[in-house]
Amino acid sequence: MAGVSRLQYATDIRLVRVMCSGRVDLEFVFRAFSNGIDGVFIGGCRLNECNYITHGNYDALNMVLLSRKIMAHLGLNPERLRVEFMTSGEGNLFTEVVDDFSKKVEELGPLGQGEKIDADELRSKLEEVRKLVPYIKLVKRKKLAARLENKEEYEGLFTDHEIERLLRDVVSYHIDPAKCRACMICLRKCPVEAIAGGKNRIHVIDQEKCIKCGTCFEVCPPRFSAVNKISGEPVPLPIPEEERTIVRKSNQK
């Protein structure tokens, strides 16, 4: 209604339409900040007034609550991210909220500068979080799907200690070269092609590509148990390329 009614609102905001506020992913938020956006505003329909059966606005709310806690952990002001719920007919409310948010972001200043964070340091932190998004969503999937009935519950959904532990004790996966039998199951199942290997080749996980989803750990046959789940410890270095060939007994002469 804001556009139809010719209502004026801040010109420094750029609208990105989605079918549902629940479609706004954690990755979208941190990608925006990685690209230098100073603030992110998410508008959705009112809670319990969803046009679908999914109630995606609850997903949006929980995602924002998690994002704000992560932002605070990184040293960013959580006020740079805001979510509001309103109907499509509340054009006046939309313009008021957007104008208020725009003024708030202007007061905070450019991303990072207002918080006195070095630009390179901030960029590095944001990229690290973006790489961990699939892992974070997997670990916190139950809370991200919660239905909060009142605002008093918002602050307690995610705690500072919880976020600190989440980002500190990140799980990694490593294939034990002594146990790998090159069955290629994990290689085929990896959703991001982070596993290098082949027939009669010991498989190796590229830690830079790995999204910590745990698929390799789950699909590795129990008789091999070659994939190790590591938390709070450094991942062993991959064995040299020349040592990755598996010599089968039947092939030995």
C-alpha positions in Angstrom: 0.0 0.0 0.0 2.9 2.4 0.5 3.6 2.6 -3.2 0.0 2.7 -4.3 -0.8 5.4 -1.8 2.3 7.4 -2.9 3.7 7.4 0.6 7.2 8.7 1.0 9.9 6.8 2.8 13.7 6.7 3.1 15.3 6.6 -0.3 18.5 4.8 0.9 16.6 1.5 1.3 16.5 -1.1 -1.5 13.6 -3.5 -1.6 14.1 -7.2 -2.3 10.8 -9.1 -2.6 10.4 -12.7 -1.5 7.4 -15.0 -1.4 7.5 -15.2 2.4 9.7 -13.7 5.1 10.6 -17.2 6.0 12.5 -17.4 2.8 15.1 -14.9 4.1 18.0 -17.1 5.0 20.8 -16.6 7.5 23.2 -16.6 4.6 21.3 -13.6 3.0 21.8 -11.5 6.0 25.5 -12.1 6.4 26.0 -11.9 2.7 24.5 -8.4 2.8 26.8 -7.3 5.6 29.8 -8.9 3.8 28.9 -6.7 0.8 29.1 -3.6 3.0 25.4 -3.1 3.6 25.0 -1.0 6.8 21.6 -2.4 7.9 19.1 -5.1 7.0 15.4 -4.7 7.5 13.0 -7.7 7.2 9.2 -7.1 6.9 6.7 -9.9 7.2 3.0 -10.6 7.8 1.8 -10.6 11.3 2.5 -13.6 13.5 -0.4 -16.1 13.5 -1.8 -14.4 10.4 0.1 -16.4 7.8 -1.6 -16.9 4.4 0.0 -20.3 4.2 0.2 -23.2 6.6 4.0 -22.8 7.0 4.0 -19.7 9.3 7.3 -18.8 7.8 7.3 -15.5 9.7 8.2 -17.4 12.8 11.2 -18.8 11.0 12.1 -15.2 10.0 11.8 -14.1 13.6 14.0 -16.9 15.0 16.5 -16.4 12.3 16.8 -12.7 13.2 17.1 -13.4 16.9 20.0 -15.8 16.1 21.6 -13.4 13.6 21.5 -10.6 16.2 23.3 -12.7 18.8 25.9 -13.7 16.2 26.4 -10.0 15.2 26.9 -9.1 18.9 29.5 -11.9 19.2 31.3 -10.4 16.2 31.3 -6.9 17.7 28.6 -5.5 15.4 25.6 -3.6 16.8 22.5 -5.9 16.6 20.4 -2.8 15.9 21.7 -3.0 12.3 19.2 -5.9 11.8 15.5 -5.5 12.4 12.3 -7.4 11.8 8.8 -6.1 11.9 5.4 -7.7 11.2 2.5 -5.9 9.6 -0.2 -6.4 7.0 0.0 -5.4 3.4 -2.6 -2.7 4.0 -0.5 -0.9 6.7 1.4 1.4 4.3 1.6 4.1 6.9 3.1 1.8 9.5 5.6 0.5 6.9 6.9 4.0 6.0 7.2 4.9 9.7 9.1 1.8 10.6 11.4 2.1 7.6 12.1 5.7 8.2 12.9 5.0 11.9 15.2 2.1 10.9 17.0 4.3 8.3 17.6 7.0 10.9 18.9 4.4 13.4 21.4 3.0 10.8 22.5 6.5 9.9 23.2 7.2 13.6 25.3 4.0 13.8 27.4 5.0 10.9 29.0 2.8 8.2 29.3 -0.9 9.0 32.3 -1.6 11.2 33.4 2.0 11.5 30.7 2.8 14.0 31.8 -0.2 16.1 35.5 0.6 15.5 36.3 -2.7 13.9 39.1 -3.0 11.3 37.6 -3.5 7.8 39.8 -6.5 7.0 39.1 -8.1 10.4 35.4 -7.6 10.0 35.4 -9.0 6.4 37.3 -12.1 7.6 34.8 -12.7 10.5 31.8 -12.3 8.3 33.2 -14.7 5.7 33.9 -17.3 8.5 30.3 -17.0 9.7 29.0 -17.4 6.1 30.9 -20.6 5.7 29.4 -21.9 8.9 25.8 -21.1 8.0 24.8 -24.7 7.0 26.4 -26.0 10.2 24.7 -23.4 12.4 21.3 -24.1 10.8 21.8 -27.8 11.3 22.9 -27.5 15.0 20.1 -25.0 15.8 17.3 -26.4 13.6 15.0 -27.1 16.6 15.2 -23.5 18.0 14.9 -22.0 14.5 11.6 -23.8 14.1 10.2 -22.7 17.5 6.9 -20.9 17.9 7.5 -18.0 20.3 4.2 -16.8 21.8 5.3 -13.5 23.4 8.2 -11.1 23.3 9.4 -12.0 26.7 10.6 -15.3 25.1 12.7 -13.6 22.4 15.7 -12.7 24.4 16.0 -16.2 26.0 15.8 -18.2 22.7 19.6 -17.8 22.1 22.1 -16.9 24.8 25.4 -15.2 24.5 27.2 -18.2 26.0 25.4 -20.5 23.6 26.6 -18.5 20.6 30.1 -18.3 21.9 30.2 -22.1 22.4 28.6 -22.6 19.0 31.3 -20.7 17.1 34.1 -21.8 19.3 33.5 -25.6 19.3 32.8 -26.0 15.6 32.7 -29.6 14.6 35.0 -30.8 11.7 35.2 -34.1 9.9 38.3 -36.0 9.0 38.8 -39.3 7.1 41.2 -41.7 8.7 43.6 -42.7 5.9 44.3 -46.0 7.7 40.6 -47.0 7.7 39.4 -45.5 4.4 38.7 -48.2 1.8 37.8 -45.9 -1.1 34.2 -47.1 -1.3 33.4 -43.6 -2.7 30.0 -43.5 -0.8 31.0 -40.3 1.1 32.4 -38.8 -2.1 29.1 -39.3 -3.9 26.9 -38.1 -1.1 28.8 -34.9 -0.2 26.5 -32.0 -1.1 29.3 -29.6 -1.9 31.9 -31.9 -3.5 34.3 -31.2 -0.6 35.8 -34.8 -0.7 38.6 -35.7 -3.1 39.2 -39.3 -4.0 38.4 -42.0 -6.5 38.7 -45.7 -7.1 41.5 -47.1 -5.0 42.3 -43.6 -3.7 42.2 -42.7 0.0 39.6 -39.9 0.3 40.4 -36.5 1.7 38.1 -33.8 2.9 38.8 -30.3 1.8 38.2 -28.3 5.0 37.8 -25.0 3.1 34.9 -26.5 1.1 33.4 -28.5 3.9 30.1 -27.1 5.3 30.1 -29.3 8.5 26.9 -31.0 7.5 28.0 -34.5 8.8 26.8 -36.3 5.7 30.1 -38.1 5.3 30.0 -39.2 8.9 26.5 -40.6 8.6 27.0 -42.5 5.3 30.4 -44.1 6.0 29.8 -47.8 6.4 30.0 -49.0 10.0 32.5 -51.7 9.0 34.9 -49.0 8.0 34.1 -46.1 10.4 36.7 -44.1 8.6 35.2 -40.6 9.2 36.0 -39.0 12.5 34.0 -36.2 14.1 36.4 -33.7 15.7 35.4 -30.9 18.1 37.7 -28.4 19.8 40.9 -29.9 18.2 42.8 -29.2 15.1 42.1 -31.4 12.1 45.0 -33.6 11.1 46.8 -32.6 7.9 45.8 -34.6 4.8 48.3 -37.2 3.7 50.5 -36.4 0.7 49.0 -37.1 -2.8 51.6 -39.8 -3.5 50.5 -41.8 -0.4 46.8 -42.0 -1.2 46.8 -45.1 -3.5 45.3 -48.2 -1.9 46.9 -51.4 -3.0 44.4 -54.3 -2.8 45.7 -57.7 -1.7 44.2 -59.3 -4.8 46.3 -56.9 -6.9 49.6 -57.7 -5.2 51.8 -60.1 -7.1 
